[in-house]
Amino acid sequence: MSQIQIRPVTAADHAAWLPLWQAYLRFYETELADAVTQSTWQRLLDTSEPTHAALAWDGEHAVGLVHFIYHRSNWSIENACYLQDLLVAPQQRGTGVGRKLIEFVYTQAKQDGCAKVHWLTHETNATAIQLYERIAERPGFIQFRKPL
């Protein structure tokens, strides 16, 4: 594997980010309106927003993405960091790119004063769960939600 570089997204990265974002949505068998994708991209670039993104680069090719959001918590004075989206291109899975993306978020969140990083994955995402159990704790909570 060549040297993978993790870098925050810039406006010039849209063409590299978009196919990875679309692949992420396909992985979770969902679709979003173009307006949502456009809004997401703008939020990721807006320094006044609590949302952030980075891409994993293998040379000139983006091979992974991560999105994360800082938010208040009633359990700490410091913010928490929610790692919302993570995708590694199929040809790069199992090579450490996912771990590098998560560790990038750990570093950024710590530098920005967050108390913790947390995330969810689908219970059928066994490959990712194997990684997650090596680099984080699994607290056993179950998610409930109701779309409004």
Beta strands, then each sheet from edge to edge (+ up, - down):
strand 1: 4-8
strand 2: 51-58
strand 3: 61-71
strand 4: 80-88
strand 5: 116-118
sheet 1: 1+ 2- 3+ 4- 5-
end
